[in-house]
Amino acid sequence: MTSFLLFLLSVTQMPPQESVAQTPATISQTNIPIGSNFTEEQLERYVSAVNAIEKRRAEILRRAKNTSDWTATVQLANSTNRDICSLPANQQPEAIRNLCRELLEFSEQEIRRHGFSNREFNQITLAQQQDLQLQTRIQQRLMQFLRR
């Protein structure tokens, strides 16, 4: 599967022990457009996708916390400086592995549904992490989106 970033804005990120999915370091940071190169329409679609993914991530996190293996899995992830979903499959309890797969599949579907490839979505995510002006534009749109 193609890797991609899930938790995109600083306002939606959680501490490692509470995070179900990892922000992969495998994504190239080359050829990232400058923030002003993203259209308003792209940012609107991006914010809509981020919102849908974040809602599902929060719901999956609640379900994961109810599994009997949650505490041990969090401890293992923290001890290896990884997020839970980035642990090797053989170190993830089946229930948690299934939840990670569910989140990944949902995220990929939402990215596509909003008209992005993983690469395009990642470009915006990486650009907003490097460009405070773009991050502010996205956060403003997110706040407007949440008020609707």
C-alpha positions as CSV (number, residue, x, y, z in Angstrom):
1,M,0.0,0.0,0.0
2,T,1.1,3.5,-0.7
3,S,2.0,5.3,2.5
4,F,0.6,8.7,3.3
5,L,0.2,11.2,6.1
6,L,-3.0,11.1,8.2
7,F,-2.7,13.6,10.9
8,L,-2.1,16.7,9.2
9,L,-2.6,19.7,11.3
10,S,-1.1,20.5,14.6
11,V,-4.5,21.0,16.0
12,T,-5.4,17.4,15.3
13,Q,-2.2,15.7,16.3
14,M,-2.1,13.6,19.5
15,P,0.8,12.6,21.7
16,P,2.5,9.3,20.5
17,Q,0.9,7.2,23.2
18,E,-2.5,8.2,22.0
19,S,-1.9,8.0,18.3
20,V,-3.2,5.0,16.3
21,A,-1.4,5.8,13.0
22,Q,2.0,7.0,12.2
23,T,3.1,9.9,10.1
24,P,5.4,8.0,7.8
25,A,8.9,9.3,7.2
26,T,9.1,7.6,3.9
27,I,7.5,10.4,1.9
28,S,9.9,12.4,-0.2
29,Q,9.9,16.1,0.6
30,T,11.1,17.1,-2.8
31,N,9.0,18.9,-5.4
32,I,6.6,20.4,-2.8
33,P,4.8,23.4,-4.2
34,I,5.0,26.6,-2.3
35,G,1.8,27.1,-0.2
36,S,0.5,29.9,-2.4
37,N,0.4,27.4,-5.4
38,F,-2.5,25.5,-3.9
39,T,-5.9,26.7,-5.1
40,E,-8.7,27.5,-2.7
41,E,-10.7,24.6,-4.2
42,Q,-7.8,22.2,-3.4
43,L,-7.6,23.4,0.1
44,E,-11.4,23.1,0.6
45,R,-11.2,19.5,-0.6
46,Y,-8.2,18.9,1.6
47,V,-9.9,20.2,4.7
48,S,-13.0,18.1,4.0
49,A,-10.8,15.0,3.6
50,V,-8.9,15.8,6.8
51,N,-12.1,16.3,8.7
52,A,-13.5,12.9,7.6
53,I,-10.3,11.1,8.3
54,E,-9.9,12.7,11.7
55,K,-13.4,11.8,12.7
56,R,-12.8,8.1,11.8
57,R,-9.4,8.1,13.5
58,A,-11.0,9.4,16.7
59,E,-13.7,6.7,16.5
60,I,-11.1,4.0,15.8
61,L,-8.9,5.2,18.7
62,R,-11.9,4.9,21.0
63,R,-12.4,1.3,19.8
64,A,-8.7,0.5,20.1
65,K,-8.6,1.7,23.7
66,N,-11.3,-0.8,24.5
67,T,-9.3,-3.8,23.4
68,S,-7.6,-5.9,26.1
69,D,-4.2,-5.4,24.5
70,W,-4.3,-1.6,24.3
71,T,-2.0,-0.8,27.2
72,A,0.7,-3.3,26.3
73,T,0.6,-2.2,22.7
74,V,1.0,1.4,23.7
75,Q,3.9,0.6,25.9
76,L,5.6,-1.4,23.1
77,A,5.0,1.4,20.6
78,N,6.4,4.0,23.0
79,S,9.4,1.9,23.8
80,T,10.3,1.7,20.1
81,N,9.4,5.3,19.4
82,R,6.7,4.3,16.9
83,D,3.0,4.8,16.5
84,I,0.9,1.7,17.1
85,C,0.0,1.2,13.4
86,S,3.6,1.4,12.4
87,L,4.6,-1.6,14.6
88,P,5.4,-4.7,12.6
89,A,2.3,-6.8,12.0
90,N,3.6,-9.6,14.2
91,Q,3.8,-7.2,17.2
92,Q,0.3,-5.9,16.8
93,P,-2.6,-7.8,18.4
94,E,-5.1,-8.9,15.7
95,A,-7.8,-6.6,16.9
96,I,-5.5,-3.5,16.7
97,R,-4.0,-4.6,13.4
98,N,-7.5,-4.8,12.0
99,L,-8.4,-1.3,13.3
100,C,-5.2,0.0,11.7
101,R,-6.1,-1.6,8.4
102,E,-9.6,-0.1,8.7
103,L,-8.2,3.4,9.2
104,L,-5.7,3.0,6.3
105,E,-8.4,1.8,3.9
106,F,-10.9,4.5,5.0
107,S,-8.2,7.2,4.7
108,E,-7.2,6.1,1.2
109,Q,-10.9,6.0,0.1
110,E,-11.5,9.5,1.5
111,I,-8.4,10.9,-0.2
112,R,-9.6,9.5,-3.5
113,R,-13.2,10.6,-2.9
114,H,-12.0,14.1,-2.5
115,G,-10.2,14.0,-5.8
116,F,-6.6,13.5,-4.6
117,S,-3.9,10.9,-5.2
118,N,-1.9,10.0,-2.1
119,R,1.0,12.0,-3.6
120,E,-1.1,15.1,-4.0
121,F,-2.6,14.8,-0.6
122,N,0.9,14.3,0.9
123,Q,2.2,17.4,-1.0
124,I,-0.3,19.6,0.8
125,T,0.4,17.9,4.1
126,L,4.1,18.4,3.9
127,A,3.8,21.9,2.5
128,Q,1.7,23.0,5.4
129,Q,4.2,21.6,7.8
130,Q,6.9,23.7,6.3
131,D,4.9,26.8,5.4
132,L,3.3,28.7,8.3
133,Q,1.2,30.8,5.9
134,L,-0.3,27.8,4.3
135,Q,-0.8,26.1,7.7
136,T,-2.8,29.2,8.8
137,R,-4.9,29.1,5.6
138,I,-5.7,25.5,6.1
139,Q,-6.5,26.0,9.8
140,Q,-8.8,28.9,9.0
141,R,-10.6,26.7,6.4
142,L,-10.9,23.9,9.0
143,M,-12.4,26.2,11.5
144,Q,-14.9,27.5,8.9
145,F,-15.7,23.9,7.9
146,L,-16.3,22.9,11.5
147,R,-18.7,25.8,12.0
148,R,-21.0,24.7,9.1
